[in-house]
């Protein structure tokens, strides 16, 4: 397993749809910042991010459904990104890229008002209260999303963690943010929220364990 991971890490830099910088200092600024669609995708289509994308299950499926939108899956784990990147190349998804960075450096890679929408699917809920700031819907991260999202841009959270979901709802209430849609049981209730039928690797496992899936879309 270790040899396989090492091999994938070595292959990662050679994949044409993967962008990774060797320097992860907070001062690092991407040369694509402010011009992702132009310099990376060669168009002026909308730009959607999936944060902590893992294997990029949502990124890949959304890219197939919406070929006229650009998608970037963001994660730090190269082994997982490799899987998504190879799958995207296999399916000739030219509207997909993967970015290997720490998410707390996101504003160094995307400029103000550059991103149309953000997806966060089944991230680590960091259940230890001492690590609340690491949750991807904590006030610290929402401030970063506010900077890079266009006016009216939204954040979509899909999770099996009630702790993370209700933590997020508290943050939304405290900051008086606008909720676009909310589903307390994605697969056990009626709703008209699109793209909820996309199942990630982890979501499938959670459903096998009869866990409830929560969703909220809001404007930060």
N, C-alpha and C positions, 0 to 999 in steps of 0.2 A: 504493500500500500504506500509506504514512504517513497519508494522508487518511482511509483506511478505519479504521485503528487509532484515530485521533483521534476520529472519529465514534463509534466503539464506546465509547471512554472517556467521551465526553459522554453517551451513552445509558445507561451503566452505572448511574448514580445514580438513574435513573428506573425501573429494573426492580424490581418489587415483591419479587422473591425474592433480591435482592442487598443485602448489608449492607457498607458501607465507611465508615470514618471518615477524615476529612481529616487528623486529627492522629495521627501515628505515633510520638509520643514514648513512651519506655518507661513513663511514668507514666499513659498513657491507659488507662482502664478502661471496658469496654463496659457500657452500661446493662442489657444482657441477661445479664451474668455471673451465674451461679447460678440463672437462671430461663429458660434457652433454650426448653425444651419448653413451658413455661407461656406466656411472653410472645411467642415467635416462632411456635410451631406450634399453640398453643392446646390442648395435650394433655399427657399424662404418659407418653408412649411412650419407649422406649429411644432414645439419641442416639449416632450413629456419625459420626465425622469421616473425611474423606479429605484428607490433608495433601499439599501440592504437587499439587493435583488437576488442574491444567492445564484442559483442556476438560471435566473432570468425567465422563469415560467410565465409571469405576467407580461414582461417585456416582449417575449417572443410571440405570444398569442395576440396581444394588442397590435403588434406590428403587422401580423397577418391580416387582422380585421380592418386595420386602418393604414393602408399602404401610402397614403398621402400625408402621414404624420411621422415626424422623426422621434425615435425613442432611444434613450440612453439608460442602460442598467448600471447602477453604481454600487460597488462593493469593494472591500479590501481583500477578500479571500480569493486568491488567484485560481485555486483549483476549481472553485464553483463557477467563476467567470469563464474559465476555459470551456466548461461544458456548454454554457449558453452561447458563447461565441462560435464554437464549432457547429452547434445546431443551427445558428443563424446563417452561417456560411453554407451549410448543407442545404438549407431551404431557400437560399439566394435572397435573403431578406436584406436589401440594400438600405433600408430605413432604420437599421439597428446598429448601435455601437455599445461597447462596454467600457466603463471607466473605472480603473482600479485606484481608488484613493480612500482616505479616511473621510467619512461624511462630515465630520466637524470642520473640515477645510473646504466645504462646498462653495463658499463665496469666493475662493481663490480660483475656481474653475469655471464659474458662471457669473456673468455680470448682472447688474441691476436690471430688472424687468426683462430678462432673457428667456425665462421658462414659462410655459403655459399651464402646466399641471404637474403635480407630484403624486406618485403612488408609493405607499409604504405597506408592504404585504408581509405579515407574520414576522415582524422584527423581534429581536430579543426583548422581552418585556422588562428585564432588569428588576426582578421582584424585590431585591434588597433595597429598602428605602434610602439607604445611603448612596445608592447609585441612580436615583431618580433623574438626575441631570443627563444621564446617558440615554434615557428613553428618547426615541426619535420624535416624540411629540411634546417634549419638555419645552418650557418657555425659551430656553437658550437656542434650541434648534428652530423653533417657530420664528424667532427673530431672523435667523439666517434665511429661512424660506421666504419671509416677507421681502427680503432684499432682492432675491433672484426671481421671484414670481411677478408676472405681469399683473396689472390691475385687474381684479376679478378672478385671478388664478386661484386654484383650489388644491387642497391636500386631501388625499383619500387614504384612510387607514382601514385595513382589513386584518383582523386578529382573532385568535382563539383565547386570548388572555383577558378575562374580565377585569383584572387589576389594571392592565394597560388601557383598556377601553374606558373605564370609568375615571381613571386618572386623566385621560385625554378630555373627557367630557367636563371635568372640573376645570381644566386649563381653559377650555373653550368658554365656559361660563365666566370664569374670573376675568378673562380678557375681552369679554363681550364680543366674541367672534360670531360670524354668520354661519349657521349650519345649513348646508345645501340638502343633504339627505342623511337619514340615520336608520339603521336596521339592527334590531336587537337579536335577531336570529335569522341569518341570511338564508339558510337552507330549510328552515322550519316555519317560515311565515311568508305571506304574500307581499310582494313589493314590485316596483317597476324600475329598480335601479339597474342600469345596463352593466354588462360584463361581470356580473357576480357569478356567472356559471364557469368562469375560468378557475381551475383548481391548481394550486401549486403542489409541489411534492409534499410539503408539510401539511397543507390543508387536507389532502387526501388521508394522511395519517391521522389527523385530528378527527376527521369524520368517522374513520374506522373506530376511533375510541369514543364516539358519540359526544364529542365536544361541541359546544355552541360556537358559531362563528359570528363575530360582531363586525359592523361596518359603520363608518361615519365619514362624510365628505364635508369639508368646511373651508371657509376663506380666512386665511390668517392675516 
